Amino acid sequence: MKKYELIESYIIKFLRDEVYKTSLKKVVLGISGGIDSAVVAVLAKKAFGKDVLGIMMPSSFSSDSSLDDALTLCNAFDIAYETVSIAPLISTYFKDSDADNLRIGNFSARVRMSILYDISAKEHALVLGTSNKSELLLGYGTLFGDLASAINPIGDLYKTEIFEFATYLGVPQSIISKPPSADLWEGQSDEADLGFSYADLDQALHAFVDKRMNEQEMLDAGFESEIIALIQNRIYRNQFKRKMPIIAKISHRTIGHDFLYPRDIKL
């Protein structure tokens, strides 16, 4: 576990550096009962102690076990929390609608992030992100929803690494052992949506992204053509989710084109 001991130490320092340079002292994050938010919550607790606030935001589609697991985590690590149900907001908006699961799921994710940012303003805190590298590369998340945050401490860790990291950090086994799910509708499963297990996806992503193997090299290495096509398609199709909105260049210095100061630049 030496790998995760080093990663833990680095992320704690990263979080403190990135938060304190803003002159803020507190952080807020959504705690869903899933493994990603559990890992971030534990790391935040280690970095900021009592200056962490977890927000549980169940909807009518959330499973009872998700809220139970979120409560178990907060109690185990002494993390302060609040519960804000989004069910009334969802039911009111879609009252006369025949919306499908995808629309409801995306709207739910954006409502949750709106709540987090409002609470961050009230608490003078920064919002922490909980999307892992697998989700970010595959675009498996909602733009301006769960993909939004001020700081993301786990965005360079694949999902399979998150499972190992969670074990190292002592995350409750009930969270580690359950199938990954965004819990956006009843019976929803990440791996069913994606069509492959995270173990297989992460191996292919690592080969394509980190090792920079081309399609033929991946085929020669034993990867199936179906998984190669899926990750390539999703990576390129969802690039827009990993970038700020593109601005049409009209002047000689345009934000995002040739006006590229770091976001924390100071005079």
C-alpha positions in Angstrom: 0.0 0.0 0.0 3.0 2.3 -0.3 1.5 3.7 -3.5 -1.6 4.9 -1.7 0.3 6.2 1.3 2.2 8.5 -1.1 -1.0 9.4 -2.9 -2.8 10.2 0.3 0.0 12.5 1.5 0.2 14.2 -1.9 -3.6 14.8 -2.1 -3.9 16.2 1.4 -1.1 18.7 0.6 -2.7 19.5 -2.7 -6.1 20.2 -1.1 -4.6 22.4 1.6 -2.5 24.3 -1.0 -5.4 24.9 -3.4 -8.0 25.8 -0.8 -5.8 28.0 1.4 -4.4 30.0 -1.5 -8.0 31.3 -2.1 -8.0 32.6 1.5 -10.8 30.2 2.3 -10.6 27.5 5.0 -13.6 25.2 4.5 -14.8 22.7 1.9 -18.1 21.3 1.0 -19.0 18.2 -1.0 -21.9 15.9 -1.9 -21.8 12.6 -0.1 -23.9 10.1 -2.0 -23.1 6.8 -0.3 -20.9 5.9 -3.3 -17.2 5.1 -3.2 -15.9 8.2 -5.0 -17.5 10.7 -2.7 -16.5 8.5 0.3 -12.8 8.7 -0.7 -12.9 12.5 -1.2 -14.8 13.0 2.1 -12.1 11.0 4.0 -9.3 12.9 2.4 -11.0 16.2 3.0 -11.5 15.2 6.7 -7.8 14.4 6.9 -6.8 17.7 5.3 -9.3 20.1 7.0 -10.6 18.4 10.1 -13.8 20.1 11.3 -13.8 22.5 8.3 -15.5 19.9 6.1 -19.3 19.7 5.4 -20.9 16.8 3.6 -24.2 17.3 2.0 -26.6 14.3 1.4 -29.1 15.1 -1.4 -31.5 12.1 -1.8 -34.2 12.0 -4.4 -37.3 9.8 -4.7 -35.1 7.6 -6.9 -32.3 7.1 -4.4 -32.0 3.8 -2.7 -32.3 3.6 1.1 -28.9 1.9 1.2 -27.2 4.9 -0.3 -28.3 7.2 2.5 -27.5 4.6 5.1 -24.0 4.2 3.6 -23.5 8.0 3.6 -24.5 8.2 7.2 -22.3 5.3 8.2 -19.3 7.0 6.5 -19.9 10.4 8.2 -20.3 8.7 11.6 -17.2 6.6 11.2 -15.0 9.5 10.3 -16.8 12.2 12.3 -17.7 14.3 9.2 -20.3 17.0 9.7 -23.2 16.7 7.4 -26.6 18.1 6.3 -29.4 16.4 4.4 -31.3 18.3 1.7 -33.9 16.3 -0.2 -34.1 17.2 -3.9 -37.3 15.1 -4.4 -39.7 18.1 -4.2 -37.7 20.1 -6.8 -37.6 17.1 -9.2 -41.3 16.3 -8.8 -42.3 19.9 -9.2 -40.3 20.5 -12.4 -41.3 17.2 -14.1 -44.9 17.3 -12.8 -46.5 17.5 -16.3 -43.6 15.9 -18.2 -43.0 12.5 -19.8 -39.2 12.9 -19.3 -37.0 9.8 -19.6 -34.5 8.6 -17.1 -31.6 10.5 -18.7 -33.3 13.9 -18.5 -34.3 13.3 -14.9 -30.9 12.1 -14.0 -29.1 15.0 -15.6 -31.5 17.5 -14.0 -31.0 15.8 -10.6 -27.2 16.1 -10.9 -27.4 19.8 -11.8 -29.9 20.5 -8.9 -27.5 18.8 -6.5 -24.6 20.9 -7.8 -26.6 24.1 -7.5 -27.4 23.3 -3.9 -23.7 22.6 -3.2 -22.6 25.9 -4.7 -25.3 27.8 -2.7 -24.2 26.1 0.5 -20.6 26.9 -0.4 -21.5 30.6 -0.6 -23.2 30.4 2.8 -20.4 28.6 4.4 -17.5 30.5 2.6 -16.3 27.1 1.4 -15.0 25.6 -1.8 -16.8 22.8 -3.6 -14.8 19.5 -4.0 -15.3 17.3 -7.0 -15.7 13.6 -6.9 -15.3 12.4 -10.5 -12.6 9.8 -11.1 -10.3 9.5 -14.2 -12.4 6.8 -15.8 -15.6 8.9 -15.6 -13.9 12.0 -16.9 -12.3 10.3 -19.9 -15.5 8.4 -20.8 -17.7 11.5 -20.3 -19.7 9.5 -17.8 -21.1 12.5 -15.9 -23.3 15.5 -16.2 -21.9 18.8 -17.5 -22.5 21.5 -14.8 -23.7 18.7 -12.6 -21.5 16.1 -10.9 -18.6 17.1 -13.2 -18.6 20.6 -11.8 -16.4 21.6 -8.8 -13.7 24.1 -7.7 -11.1 21.4 -7.0 -11.1 17.7 -7.9 -8.6 15.6 -5.8 -9.3 12.2 -7.5 -9.6 13.1 -11.2 -6.3 11.4 -12.0 -7.2 8.1 -10.4 -9.0 5.4 -12.3 -12.0 3.7 -10.8 -10.1 0.5 -10.1 -7.6 2.6 -8.2 -10.4 4.3 -6.2 -11.5 0.9 -5.0 -8.0 0.1 -3.8 -7.5 3.6 -2.3 -10.8 3.3 -0.4 -9.7 0.0 1.1 -6.4 1.7 2.2 -8.3 4.6 3.7 -10.7 2.4 5.7 -13.9 3.3 3.9 -16.8 1.1 5.2 -17.0 -2.3 3.4 -20.6 -1.7 2.6 -19.6 1.1 0.3 -16.7 -0.7 -1.3 -18.5 -3.9 -2.1 -21.7 -2.6 -3.7 -21.9 -2.2 -7.6 -20.9 1.3 -8.8 -24.0 3.4 -9.5 -24.8 7.1 -9.8 -28.1 6.2 -8.2 -30.0 8.5 -10.6 -32.9 6.0 -11.2 -34.0 2.7 -9.7 -31.7 -0.2 -10.7 -29.2 2.1 -12.5 -25.7 0.6 -12.8 -22.5 2.3 -14.2 -21.1 -0.9 -15.7 -24.4 -1.8 -17.3 -24.7 1.7 -18.9 -21.1 1.5 -20.2 -21.3 -2.1 -21.4 -18.0 -3.2 -19.8 -16.7 -3.7 -16.3 -14.5 -0.9 -14.9 -11.6 -3.4 -14.6 -11.7 -4.0 -18.4 -12.4 -0.3 -19.2 -9.5 0.9 -17.0 -7.0 -1.5 -18.6 -8.0 -0.2 -22.1 -8.0 3.4 -21.0 -4.6 3.1 -19.4 -3.2 1.6 -22.6 -4.8 4.2 -24.9 -4.3 7.3 -22.7 -1.3 6.7 -20.5 0.7 4.3 -22.8 -0.4 6.1 -25.9 -1.0 2.8 -27.7 -2.7 3.1 -31.1 -5.6 0.9 -32.2 -3.4 -1.8 -33.9 -1.0 -1.9 -30.9 -4.0 -2.4 -28.6 -5.4 -5.2 -30.8 -2.0 -6.9 -30.8 -1.9 -6.6 -27.0 -5.2 -8.6 -26.8 -7.8 -5.9 -26.4 -11.2 -6.5 -28.0 -12.1 -4.3 -31.0 -15.4 -3.4 -29.2 -13.8 -1.9 -26.1 -11.3 -0.1 -28.2 -14.0 1.5 -30.3 -16.0 2.4 -27.2 -13.3 4.2 -25.3 -12.1 6.0 -28.4 -15.6 7.1 -29.3 -16.4 8.2 -25.8 -13.1 10.1 -25.2 -13.4 12.1 -28.4 -17.2 12.6 -28.3 -17.1 13.9 -24.7 -14.1 16.2 -25.0 -16.4 19.2 -24.6 -17.2 18.1 -21.0 -13.5 18.4 -20.1 -13.1 22.0 -21.4 -14.5 25.4 -20.6 -17.0 26.8 -23.1 -15.2 27.8 -26.4 -15.3 31.5 -27.0 -15.4 32.9 -30.6 -12.2 34.7 -31.3 -12.8 38.3 -32.3 -10.2 40.5 -30.7 -6.4 40.1 -30.6 -6.5 38.7 -27.0 -9.3 36.3 -26.3 -10.0 34.4 -23.1 -9.1 30.7 -23.5 -7.1 31.3 -26.8 -4.2 33.7 -26.1 -5.2 35.2 -22.7 -4.2 32.3 -20.6 -3.2 33.4 -17.2 -3.4 30.7 -14.4 -6.6 30.9 -12.5 -4.8 31.8 -9.3 -2.6 34.6 -10.7 -2.1 37.6 -8.4 -0.7 41.1 -8.9 
